[in-house]
Amino acid sequence: MRKKQFWVGSAFIAPNLLGVVLFFVIPAAVSAVLMFTDWQFASPVFHFVGFDNIKRLLHDEQFYTSLANTALFLASVPVSIALAFLVAVVLNRSVYLKSLLRALYFLPYITNGVAVAFVWMLLFQPKLGPINGLLRSIGIENPPGWLTSPDSVMAAIDIIWIWFMLGYNMIIYLAALQEISPELLEAAKMDGARRRQVVFRIMLPLVSPTTFMLLVTGLIMSIKTFGIFEALTQGGPGSSSLILSLYVYKTAFRYYEIGYAAAVSWALFAVILVITAIQWFGQKKWVHY
């Protein structure tokens, strides 16, 4: 019986396991080898160059620029999670058109990312865009250039990403809030707890495992984000919105430096690993299971 269960279970996981091996494990192993070569894309000749690509990476200003821009982009993740929690708390109560509002908040997450990018490009248009038109109408004579200005481009992309991820985070929080015992909340109210205290002293700690999950997955997803940057700015103006994932793509498929792109991609992996490890060890102090 155990052997039969083993083979049946193996048959069920085989397709996914095969996909992981073909599209994750093998490419990762190949990139680990290519990191020590000078292979140019489509070239049949390459040479092992040792740690030259890593040395180049440590002195690459573009790499440090993309790393700083990635850090600025990651700042949008906790903001989106915080706003999603507040929206979920409101929509978890008896609100008029609650189901419709939930659907509208979640709709951006299932919308094509490139389509979202082009809509926001129109909204952020410096001269004729409705956002700057609104800012001028309230007395701001020189509104930001948003996607066309190096000083405001990352702020604009952060706003887009917060809006894009808000619905997904909200839905996950709603599921967690509905698992909280109503008797616990009623007991808190009977003991004199105010609404704000119930939200931040009871609800928030009880959904801390959900917050931890959203923080880990959100940061990893944001670090790997590529399409929205390529559609919006392609890393510009200059390199003011160049992030690590986009830098890997440009190095590999525009400059055809596959060996160096592999080194940058492993640096990206190291960043993800460090951030995840910090969260994993730090969650012992604030996550309540």
ChimeraX attribute file (.defattr): number of C-alpha atoms within 10 A of each C-alpha:
attribute: neighborCount
match mode: 1-to-1
recipient: residues
	/A:1	5
	/A:2	7
	/A:3	8
	/A:4	9
	/A:5	10
	/A:6	10
	/A:7	11
	/A:8	12
	/A:9	11
	/A:10	12
	/A:11	12
	/A:12	10
	/A:13	11
	/A:14	12
	/A:15	10
	/A:16	11
	/A:17	13
	/A:18	12
	/A:19	11
	/A:20	13
	/A:21	12
	/A:22	12
	/A:23	11
	/A:24	11
	/A:25	12
	/A:26	12
	/A:27	13
	/A:28	16
	/A:29	10
	/A:30	11
	/A:31	19
	/A:32	16
	/A:33	14
	/A:34	22
	/A:35	25
	/A:36	20
	/A:37	23
	/A:38	19
	/A:39	20
	/A:40	17
	/A:41	16
	/A:42	8
	/A:43	8
	/A:44	7
	/A:45	9
	/A:46	13
	/A:47	11
	/A:48	14
	/A:49	14
	/A:50	12
	/A:51	13
	/A:52	16
	/A:53	20
	/A:54	18
	/A:55	11
	/A:56	13
	/A:57	18
	/A:58	10
	/A:59	10
	/A:60	11
	/A:61	11
	/A:62	15
	/A:63	20
	/A:64	15
	/A:65	18
	/A:66	21
	/A:67	21
	/A:68	17
	/A:69	19
	/A:70	21
	/A:71	14
	/A:72	16
	/A:73	22
	/A:74	19
	/A:75	15
	/A:76	23
	/A:77	23
	/A:78	16
	/A:79	14
	/A:80	24
	/A:81	23
	/A:82	15
	/A:83	17
	/A:84	25
	/A:85	24
	/A:86	15
	/A:87	20
	/A:88	23
	/A:89	18
	/A:90	13
	/A:91	19
	/A:92	16
	/A:93	9
	/A:94	8
	/A:95	10
	/A:96	9
	/A:97	9
	/A:98	14
	/A:99	10
	/A:100	10
	/A:101	13
	/A:102	18
	/A:103	12
	/A:104	12
	/A:105	20
	/A:106	20
	/A:107	14
	/A:108	17
	/A:109	18
	/A:110	11
	/A:111	11
	/A:112	10
	/A:113	16
	/A:114	15
	/A:115	12
	/A:116	17
	/A:117	20
	/A:118	14
	/A:119	12
	/A:120	19
	/A:121	19
	/A:122	13
	/A:123	16
	/A:124	21
	/A:125	18
	/A:126	20
	/A:127	11
	/A:128	11
	/A:129	14
	/A:130	14
	/A:131	19
	/A:132	22
	/A:133	18
	/A:134	12
	/A:135	14
	/A:136	13
	/A:137	10
	/A:138	9
	/A:139	9
	/A:140	12
	/A:141	11
	/A:142	10
	/A:143	15
	/A:144	19
	/A:145	17
	/A:146	21
	/A:147	24
	/A:148	18
	/A:149	16
	/A:150	16
	/A:151	15
	/A:152	16
	/A:153	22
	/A:154	21
	/A:155	18
	/A:156	19
	/A:157	23
	/A:158	20
	/A:159	16
	/A:160	17
	/A:161	19
	/A:162	19
	/A:163	19
	/A:164	21
	/A:165	22
	/A:166	26
	/A:167	26
	/A:168	20
	/A:169	26
	/A:170	25
	/A:171	20
	/A:172	17
	/A:173	25
	/A:174	20
	/A:175	14
	/A:176	18
	/A:177	20
	/A:178	11
	/A:179	11
	/A:180	14
	/A:181	9
	/A:182	11
	/A:183	9
	/A:184	13
	/A:185	17
	/A:186	13
	/A:187	11
	/A:188	17
	/A:189	14
	/A:190	10
	/A:191	9
	/A:192	11
	/A:193	16
	/A:194	11
	/A:195	12
	/A:196	10
	/A:197	14
	/A:198	17
	/A:199	17
	/A:200	11
	/A:201	13
	/A:202	16
	/A:203	19
	/A:204	19
	/A:205	16
	/A:206	19
	/A:207	21
	/A:208	18
	/A:209	17
	/A:210	20
	/A:211	21
	/A:212	17
	/A:213	12
	/A:214	19
	/A:215	19
	/A:216	18
	/A:217	13
	/A:218	20
	/A:219	20
	/A:220	19
	/A:221	14
	/A:222	18
	/A:223	22
	/A:224	17
	/A:225	17
	/A:226	18
	/A:227	14
	/A:228	20
	/A:229	20
	/A:230	18
	/A:231	16
	/A:232	21
	/A:233	20
	/A:234	19
	/A:235	20
	/A:236	17
	/A:237	15
	/A:238	11
	/A:239	16
	/A:240	20
	/A:241	30
	/A:242	26
	/A:243	29
	/A:244	28
	/A:245	22
	/A:246	22
	/A:247	23
	/A:248	24
	/A:249	19
	/A:250	18
	/A:251	17
	/A:252	19
	/A:253	13
	/A:254	11
	/A:255	12
	/A:256	17
	/A:257	18
	/A:258	23
	/A:259	28
	/A:260	26
	/A:261	25
	/A:262	26
	/A:263	26
	/A:264	24
	/A:265	21
	/A:266	18
	/A:267	18
	/A:268	18
	/A:269	14
	/A:270	12
	/A:271	16
	/A:272	17
	/A:273	13
	/A:274	11
	/A:275	13
	/A:276	17
	/A:277	13
	/A:278	10
	/A:279	15
	/A:280	12
	/A:281	9
	/A:282	12
	/A:283	14
	/A:284	10
	/A:285	7
	/A:286	11
	/A:287	15
	/A:288	12
	/A:289	10
